[in-house]
Amino acid sequence: MKTGHVAAEHFEIGWRDDEGEHRRPLADVVSVEFEAGRPGRGFPSYRGQRHFPGLYWSSTTGGHVGFESWLERDHAMLLDFTPQVTGLPSQPF
């Protein structure tokens, strides 16, 4: 049995943007700005649900970033305060 590195050409990534849905090999999407994409799914809210979806206003993006739980919100907040982070997508893949 062989273990170790798996080449990028074995992976494919899908995302949505204003032009629609896309699916490409991982090696071909190096220049794609995923932070400009649209969420892969919505953030439903209903009575009795056990998680807390919402929107977090990000100073990094200058706009809202959706989250499905407080854990996701907390991670978005940490990323927003990290100087090396230049984009913050909301459910991009």
Backbone hydrogen bonds, N-H to C=O, Kabsch-Sander energy under -0.5 kcal/mol:
donor,donor_aa,acceptor,acceptor_aa,energy
10,H,7,A,-1.8
11,F,8,A,-2.1
13,I,24,R,-2.9
15,W,22,H,-1.9
16,R,38,R,-0.6
16,R,92,P,-0.6
17,D,20,G,-2.3
20,G,17,D,-1.6
22,H,15,W,-2.8
24,R,13,I,-2.3
26,L,8,A,-0.5
26,L,11,F,-2.3
28,D,25,P,-1.7
29,V,26,L,-1.5
32,V,29,V,-1.3
34,F,32,V,-1.3
36,A,33,E,-1.8
37,G,34,F,-2.0
38,R,16,R,-2.5
40,G,91,Q,-4.2
49,Q,46,Y,-1.6
54,G,67,F,-2.2
56,Y,65,V,-2.6
58,S,56,Y,-0.6
58,S,63,G,-3.0
62,G,58,S,-2.0
63,G,58,S,-0.8
65,V,56,Y,-2.6
67,F,54,G,-2.4
73,R,69,S,-2.1
74,D,70,W,-2.8
75,H,71,L,-2.1
76,A,72,E,-2.4
77,M,73,R,-2.5
78,L,74,D,-2.2
79,L,75,H,-2.6
80,D,76,A,-2.4
81,F,77,M,-1.3
82,T,79,L,-1.5
85,V,82,T,-1.9
91,Q,89,P,-0.6
